[in-house]
């Protein structure tokens, strides 16, 4: 009971942290509304397609939709990195509402042929990936601390799990009591709710670190360069490659599950193919439990290890089913598999958000989405051949074992990744500086990691008037005195800064700064400082510099 109580308290604390932030609360609820309506709509389209052309129509539509999504995900992500993420979410909500509304009108009036409805349904589905990429890339700008970001992703994962359970259920219920157009209308309403919630979010324009991306880089790279930027960044970063490889292994099994769940329903549960709906519900229950567990663990910041455990839990339960193929074991194992999904997704999103420059973040998510869709499709293609060749039990072993091997081989590196992602000690000091307040969390962390501590005794000179300006300084503890000759301009203490004027105006130091007690300052070299102070942050720095110069003082 004590452990359960602790988990519940951690879950409650994390949810409170997220939903007490009005901006995060609105974006989370917008995501939920969008997903619930989208999944209810997808269920209705599947049922309608089956009525039009049977299983063949369902299969063709699903394959076309997945292939198109894999191709268009990088395109939507590139747009998300070049325009306002809020604006893109609003646009995709509005366009999807129009497309689904047109499909509903076509069905009600009977004026359109089935091909038109298929086209409208596919186009609406293609806009889901840009909406999600924009939402994930926007989240760091709405959070004030790494723990808040992790908790927010955990909340998103849980809401997504709930949506995957509730959306199809609502769609199925409305199909029983009403008809397909009614579900389409519900989807239009949910997009409207999502639009209103996102519209209510107000946030300053994001700042990017100048070294991360050059302003005209996109123009020089051209269209293909823009689209491939996310793939190139993943290819260059060893940790991102590892994360992508692990999750691709997991999504391969996820794709295979679309096939083997039907066989488990037939051969293990003895319910016939219709039992796959029950197994989907079992996975949904597990996903909700896994989402709550991810929320409870969000404050621990063990992102890499937890993600690897989630990938491993996509493997081991399948081996257990192959060893003991009875209904109780299959159900229990699939609950665990369902719980593993949000654990992987939550930690994956947070890792990418913490490691990726803001200017490329949506394109990295788009690249990952393309990889995951491709490996999922590969799994669904390979599984029927395995089942035909070796049967269910050995097929489960065949798809599960490589995933376990990939996860275990990467575990040590994931421990190291957690060290890389641990918030730097000086982060709170950086966040308290007004110049850096407009910067994204990722940029603030970059600054904090670049700081070099310099202990000073009383009487030590930090900078001398006339010296070359080569660094910016933050006072962590103690006090300093700023002078010009015999004139004392001011004294400064913890949380204050100096040294920006010489850097911003490329002039020698205009004052001397001396420690007047034991003091600890953090030094940020010239390049890192100038790269950080862009846009609004640069304007704030110039205002401070102008004020100090007007009072004859360097800072």
C-alpha positions in Angstrom: 0.0 0.0 0.0 2.9 2.4 0.8 4.4 2.0 -2.6 1.0 2.3 -4.3 0.3 5.5 -2.3 3.7 6.9 -3.3 2.9 6.2 -7.0 -0.5 7.8 -6.8 1.0 10.9 -5.1 3.7 11.2 -7.8 1.0 10.8 -10.5 -1.2 13.5 -8.8 1.8 15.9 -8.4 2.8 15.5 -12.1 -0.8 16.0 -13.3 -1.1 19.1 -11.1 2.2 20.4 -12.4 0.9 20.1 -16.0 -2.7 21.2 -15.6 -1.9 24.1 -13.3 -0.2 25.7 -16.4 -3.1 27.2 -18.4 -1.2 27.0 -21.7 -0.2 23.3 -21.2 -3.8 22.5 -20.0 -5.3 24.0 -23.2 -2.9 22.2 -25.5 -3.4 18.9 -23.8 -7.2 19.1 -24.0 -6.9 20.2 -27.6 -4.8 17.1 -28.4 -7.4 14.9 -26.6 -10.3 16.4 -28.5 -8.5 16.1 -31.8 -7.5 12.5 -31.2 -10.9 11.3 -29.9 -12.7 12.7 -32.9 -10.1 11.5 -35.4 -10.2 7.9 -34.1 -14.0 7.8 -34.0 -13.9 9.1 -37.5 -11.4 6.5 -38.6 -13.6 3.7 -37.1 -16.6 5.1 -39.1 -14.6 5.3 -42.3 -13.4 1.7 -41.8 -17.0 0.4 -41.3 -18.2 2.5 -44.3 -15.4 1.2 -46.5 -16.1 -2.4 -45.5 -19.7 -1.9 -46.6 -18.6 -0.4 -49.9 -16.0 -2.9 -50.9 -15.4 -5.4 -48.2 -12.1 -6.3 -46.6 -10.3 -5.4 -49.8 -11.5 -1.8 -49.7 -10.4 -1.5 -46.1 -7.0 -3.0 -46.8 -6.4 -0.8 -49.8 -7.5 2.4 -48.0 -5.3 1.6 -45.0 -2.3 0.9 -47.2 -2.7 4.1 -49.2 -3.2 6.1 -46.0 -0.1 4.8 -44.4 2.1 5.2 -47.5 0.9 8.7 -48.0 1.4 9.6 -44.3 5.0 8.2 -44.5 5.7 10.5 -47.5 4.0 13.6 -46.3 5.1 13.5 -42.6 8.5 15.2 -43.4 6.8 17.8 -45.5 4.4 18.8 -42.7 7.2 18.8 -40.2 9.3 21.1 -42.4 6.4 23.5 -42.5 6.1 23.3 -38.7 9.7 24.5 -38.4 9.1 27.5 -40.7 5.8 28.8 -39.5 4.2 29.4 -36.1 3.5 26.0 -34.5 0.3 27.4 -33.0 -0.8 28.7 -36.4 -0.1 25.3 -38.0 -2.2 23.5 -35.4 -5.0 26.0 -36.0 -4.8 25.5 -39.8 -4.8 21.7 -39.7 -7.8 21.7 -37.3 -9.7 24.0 -39.6 -8.8 22.2 -42.8 -9.7 18.8 -41.3 -13.0 20.1 -40.1 -13.8 21.3 -43.6 -12.7 18.0 -45.3 -14.7 15.8 -42.8 -17.7 18.1 -43.1 -17.6 17.8 -46.9 -17.4 14.0 -46.5 -20.5 14.1 -44.2 -22.4 16.2 -46.7 -21.5 13.8 -49.5 -22.8 10.8 -47.6 -26.0 12.6 -46.4 -27.0 14.0 -49.8 -25.7 11.1 -51.9 -24.3 13.6 -54.4 -20.7 12.3 -54.2 -19.4 8.8 -55.3 -17.5 6.6 -52.9 -14.2 7.6 -54.4 -14.7 11.2 -53.3 -15.3 10.1 -49.7 -12.2 8.0 -49.8 -10.2 11.0 -51.1 -11.6 13.3 -48.4 -10.9 10.8 -45.7 -7.4 10.2 -46.8 -6.6 14.0 -47.1 -8.0 14.6 -43.5 -5.9 11.7 -42.2 -2.7 13.2 -43.8 -3.0 16.3 -41.7 -2.9 14.4 -38.4 0.9 14.1 -38.6 1.6 17.8 -39.1 -0.7 18.6 -36.2 1.1 16.2 -33.9 4.6 17.3 -35.1 3.7 20.9 -34.4 2.2 20.1 -31.0 5.3 18.0 -29.9 7.7 20.7 -31.2 5.7 23.5 -29.4 5.7 21.8 -26.0 9.2 22.9 -24.8 8.3 26.5 -25.4 5.3 26.1 -23.1 7.3 24.5 -20.3 9.6 26.2 -17.8 11.6 23.2 -16.6 12.7 19.8 -17.8 10.5 18.1 -15.1 7.5 20.0 -16.4 8.3 18.9 -20.0 8.5 15.3 -19.0 5.3 15.5 -17.0 3.6 17.2 -19.9 4.7 14.4 -22.3 3.5 11.8 -19.9 0.1 13.5 -19.7 0.0 13.7 -23.5 0.9 10.0 -23.7 -1.9 9.1 -21.2 -4.5 11.2 -23.0 -3.4 9.6 -26.3 -3.9 6.2 -24.7 -7.3 7.2 -23.5 -8.2 8.5 -26.9 -7.1 5.3 -28.6 -9.5 3.5 -26.2 -12.4 6.0 -26.1 -12.4 7.3 -29.7 -13.1 4.0 -31.4 -15.6 3.1 -28.7 -17.5 6.3 -29.2 -17.4 5.8 -33.0 -18.7 2.2 -32.6 -21.5 3.3 -30.2 -22.7 6.1 -32.6 -22.6 3.6 -35.5 -25.0 1.4 -33.5 -27.4 4.1 -32.4 -27.0 6.5 -35.4 -25.0 6.3 -38.7 -21.7 7.1 -40.3 -22.4 10.8 -41.1 -23.2 11.3 -37.4 -19.7 10.2 -36.5 -18.3 12.6 -39.1 -20.2 15.5 -37.6 -18.9 14.6 -34.1 -15.4 14.8 -35.6 -16.1 18.3 -37.0 -17.2 19.3 -33.5 -14.0 17.9 -31.9 -11.8 19.7 -34.4 -13.7 22.9 -33.5 -13.1 22.3 -29.8 -9.4 21.7 -30.5 -9.2 24.9 -32.6 -10.8 27.0 -29.8 -8.5 25.7 -27.2 -5.3 26.3 -29.2 -6.6 29.7 -30.2 -6.8 30.6 -26.5 -3.0 29.9 -26.0 -0.9 33.0 -26.0 2.9 32.6 -26.1 5.8 34.7 -27.2 7.7 33.9 -30.4 10.2 31.2 -29.9 13.9 32.0 -29.8 16.5 29.7 -31.3 20.2 29.4 -30.6 22.1 31.1 -33.5 24.5 28.2 -33.9 21.7 25.7 -34.4 20.5 27.0 -37.7 21.4 29.9 -40.0 18.5 32.2 -40.9 18.9 31.6 -44.6 19.9 28.0 -44.4 16.6 26.8 -45.8 16.9 29.1 -48.8 20.3 27.7 -49.7 19.5 24.1 -49.0 16.4 24.1 -51.3 13.2 22.1 -51.0 14.9 18.6 -50.6 17.4 20.0 -48.1 14.5 21.3 -46.0 12.7 17.9 -46.0 15.9 15.9 -45.3 17.2 18.1 -42.4 15.5 16.0 -39.8 16.9 12.8 -41.2 20.4 14.3 -41.4 20.4 15.4 -37.8 19.3 11.9 -36.6 22.1 10.4 -38.7 24.7 12.7 -37.2 23.7 12.2 -33.6 24.7 8.8 -32.1 22.2 9.0 -29.3 19.3 9.9 -31.7 20.3 7.0 -33.9 20.1 4.7 -31.0 16.8 6.0 -29.9 15.4 5.7 -33.4 16.7 2.2 -33.8 15.1 1.0 -30.6 11.7 2.5 -31.4 11.9 1.2 -35.0 12.3 -2.3 -33.5 9.3 -1.7 -31.3 7.1 -0.3 -34.2 8.1 -3.4 -36.3 6.4 -5.5 -33.6 3.5 -3.0 -33.5 3.0 -3.5 -37.2 3.2 -7.3 -36.8 0.6 -7.1 -34.0 -2.0 -6.0 -36.5 -1.8 -9.5 -37.9 -0.9 -11.7 -34.9 -3.6 -10.3 -32.7 -6.2 -11.8 -35.1 -4.5 -15.2 -34.9 -4.2 -15.0 -31.1 -8.0 -14.3 -31.0 -8.7 -17.4 -33.2 -6.1 -19.9 -31.9 -5.7 -18.9 -28.3 -8.9 -17.2 -27.2 -11.0 -19.3 -29.6 -13.3 -16.4 -30.2 -12.9 -16.1 -33.9 -11.6 -13.1 -35.7 -14.1 -10.8 -34.0 -12.2 -11.3 -30.7 -9.5 -8.9 -32.0 -11.8 -6.1 -30.8 -11.5 -7.4 -27.3 -7.8 -7.7 -27.5 -7.6 -4.1 -28.7 -9.5 -3.1 -25.6 -7.1 -5.1 -23.5 -4.2 -3.2 -25.1 -6.1 0.1 -24.4 -6.5 -0.7 -20.7 -2.8 -1.5 -20.5 -2.0 1.8 -22.3 -4.0 3.8 -19.7 -2.1 2.1 -16.9 1.2 2.6 -18.6 0.4 6.3 -19.1 -0.3 6.7 -15.4 3.0 4.9 -14.6 4.9 7.2 -17.0 3.4 10.2 -15.3 4.4 8.9 -11.9 8.0 8.4 -13.1 8.3 11.7 -14.9 10.0 13.5 -12.0 12.8 10.9 -11.9 14.2 11.9 -15.3 15.4 8.4 -16.3 14.3 8.9 -19.9 16.7 6.6 -21.7 16.5 3.7 -19.3 12.7 3.9 -19.0 12.3 4.0 -22.8 14.5 0.9 -23.2 12.4 -0.9 -20.5 9.3 0.0 -22.5 10.8 -1.4 -25.7 11.8 -4.6 -23.8 8.2 -5.0 -22.6 7.1 -5.2 -26.2 9.2 -8.3 -26.5 9.2 -10.4 -23.3 5.3 -10.8 -23.0 5.1 -12.2 -26.6 7.7 -14.9 -25.7 5.6 -15.7 -22.7 2.5 -16.2 -24.9 4.5 -18.5 -27.2 5.5 -20.6 -24.1 2.1 -20.7 -22.5 -0.6 -20.1 -25.2 -3.6 -19.9 -22.9 -6.2 -17.1 -22.7 -5.3 -15.9 -19.2 -1.6 -15.6 -20.1 -2.3 -13.9 -23.4 -4.6 -11.3 -21.8 -2.1 -10.5 -19.0 0.8 -10.3 -21.5 -1.1 -8.0 -23.8 -2.0 -5.7 -20.9 1.8 -5.4 -20.3 2.4 -4.7 -24.0 -0.3 -2.0 -23.9 1.3 -0.4 -20.9 4.7 -0.4 -22.6 3.5 1.8 -25.5 3.0 5.1 -23.6 6.2 4.4 -21.6 8.1 4.3 -24.9 6.3 7.3 -26.5 6.5 9.6 -23.5 10.2 9.1 -23.0 10.9 9.2 -26.7 9.2 12.6 -27.1 11.0 14.1 -24.2 14.4 12.8 -25.3 13.9 14.3 -28.8 12.7 17.6 -27.4 15.7 17.8 -25.0 18.3 16.9 -27.7 17.0 18.7 -30.8 17.5 22.4 -31.8 14.1 24.2 -31.7 14.5 25.2 -35.4 14.7 21.6 -36.5 12.5 19.9 -33.9 9.3 19.3 -36.0 11.4 18.0 -38.9 13.1 15.5 -36.6 9.7 14.3 -35.4 8.6 14.1 -39.0 11.7 12.0 -39.9 11.0 9.7 -36.9 7.3 9.4 -37.9 8.4 8.3 -41.4 10.8 5.7 -40.0 8.1 4.3 -37.6 5.4 4.2 -40.2 7.8 2.3 -42.6 8.9 -0.2 -40.0 5.3 -0.7 -38.8 4.3 -1.4 -42.4 7.2 -3.8 -42.8 6.1 -5.7 -39.7 2.6 -6.1 -41.0 3.9 -7.4 -44.3 6.4 -9.9 -42.8 4.1 -11.4 -40.1 1.8 -13.3 -42.5 4.7 -15.1 -44.1 6.1 -16.0 -40.7 2.8 -17.4 -39.6 2.5 -19.4 -42.7 6.0 -20.8 -42.4 6.4 -21.6 -38.6 3.0 -20.9 -37.0 2.0 -18.5 -34.2 4.2 -19.6 -31.4 7.5 -19.5 -33.3 6.4 -16.4 -35.2 6.0 -14.5 -31.9 9.5 -15.6 -30.8 10.9 -14.6 -34.2 9.6 -11.0 -34.0 10.1 -10.6 -30.2 13.7 -11.8 -29.9 15.5 -9.2 -32.1 13.6 -6.4 -30.2 14.9 -7.7 -26.9 18.5 -8.0 -28.2 18.4 -4.4 -29.5 17.0 -3.1 -26.2 19.6 -4.9 -24.1 22.5 -3.9 -26.3 21.5 -0.3 -26.0 20.9 -0.3 -22.2 24.4 0.9 -21.2 24.3 3.7 -23.8 20.9 4.8 -22.5 22.4 5.1 -19.0 24.9 7.5 -20.5 22.2 9.4 -22.4 20.3 10.0 -19.1 23.5 11.7 -17.8 23.6 13.9 -21.0 19.9 14.8 -20.4 20.2 15.5 -16.7 19.5 19.3 -16.1 22.7 21.2 -15.6 23.3 22.5 -12.0 23.3 26.1 -13.2 20.0 25.9 -15.1 18.0 27.7 -12.4 20.6 30.5 -12.3 20.3 30.9 -16.1 16.5 30.9 -16.0 16.5 33.7 -13.5 18.3 36.1 -15.9 16.0 38.3 -17.7 18.1 38.3 -20.9 17.6 34.5 -21.2 14.0 34.3 -20.2 12.6 34.5 -23.8 14.9 31.6 -24.9 13.6 28.0 -25.2 14.3 25.5 -22.5 16.8 23.7 -24.8 18.8 26.9 -25.4 18.8 27.7 -21.7 20.2 24.2 -21.0 22.8 24.8 -23.6 23.9 28.0 -21.9 23.9 26.4 -18.5 26.2 23.6 -19.7 28.6 26.1 -21.3 29.1 28.0 -18.1 32.5 27.6 -16.3 32.6 28.3 -12.6 35.3 30.7 -11.4 35.8 31.1 -7.6 37.1 34.5 -6.4 38.5 35.7 -3.2 37.8 39.2 -1.8 39.9 41.7 -3.8 40.2 39.5 -7.0 39.6 41.4 -10.2 37.3 39.6 -12.6 37.5 42.1 -15.6 39.7 45.2 -15.9 38.8 48.4 -17.8 40.5 48.4 -21.2 40.8 44.6 -21.5 39.5 42.7 -24.5 35.8 41.6 -23.9 35.8 37.9 -24.3 33.1 36.6 -21.8 29.9 37.2 -20.0 29.5 36.6 -16.3 26.7 35.5 -13.9 27.1 35.9 -10.2 26.1 32.7 -8.4 27.1 33.8 -4.9 28.9 36.7 -3.2 29.2 40.3 -4.3 31.3 42.4 -6.8 31.9 46.1 -7.2 31.9 47.9 -10.6 34.2 50.9 -10.8 35.6 53.4 -13.3 38.9 54.7 -11.9 38.0 55.9 -8.4 34.3 56.1 -9.1 32.1 53.3 -7.7 29.3 52.7 -10.1 27.4 50.0 -8.3 27.6 46.7 -6.4 26.0 43.5 -7.7 25.1 40.1 -6.0 23.6 36.7 -6.7 21.6 36.4 -10.0 23.0 39.6 -11.5 25.3 39.7 -14.5 28.0 41.8 -16.1 30.2 41.9 -19.2 27.6 42.2 -21.9 28.4 45.7 -23.2 31.9 44.8 -24.5 30.4 41.7 -26.3 27.4 43.4 -27.8 29.3 46.5 -29.1 32.6 44.8 -29.7 34.6 47.3 -27.6 37.1 46.9 -24.8 35.9 46.7 -21.2 34.6 50.1 -20.0 34.8 49.3 -16.3 36.6 47.2 -13.7 34.8 44.5 -11.7 36.3 43.4 -8.4 35.0 40.8 -5.8 34.4 42.4 -2.4 33.9 39.1 -0.7 34.3 35.4 -1.5 32.4 35.1 -4.7 31.5 32.4 -7.3 30.9 33.6 -10.9 29.9 31.6 -13.9 31.7 32.5 -17.1 30.1 32.2 -20.6 32.5 32.7 -23.4 31.8 35.3 -26.2 30.7 32.9 -28.9 28.1 31.1 -26.7 26.7 34.4 -25.4 26.4 36.0 -28.9 24.8 32.8 -30.3 22.2 32.8 -27.5 21.1 36.5 -27.5 19.0 36.6 -30.7 15.7 38.2 -31.4 13.8 39.3 -28.3 16.7 38.3 -26.0 19.1 40.5 -28.0 16.7 43.4 -27.6 16.6 43.0 -23.9 20.4 42.8 -23.7 20.7 46.0 -25.8 18.3 47.8 -23.5 20.3 46.8 -20.4 23.6 47.8 -22.1 22.1 51.2 -23.1 20.9 51.9 -19.6 24.3 51.1 -18.1 26.2 53.1 -20.6 23.9 56.1 -19.9 25.0 55.7 -16.3 28.7 55.4 -17.3 28.8 51.7 -16.3 29.8 48.5 -18.0 28.1 45.3 -16.9 
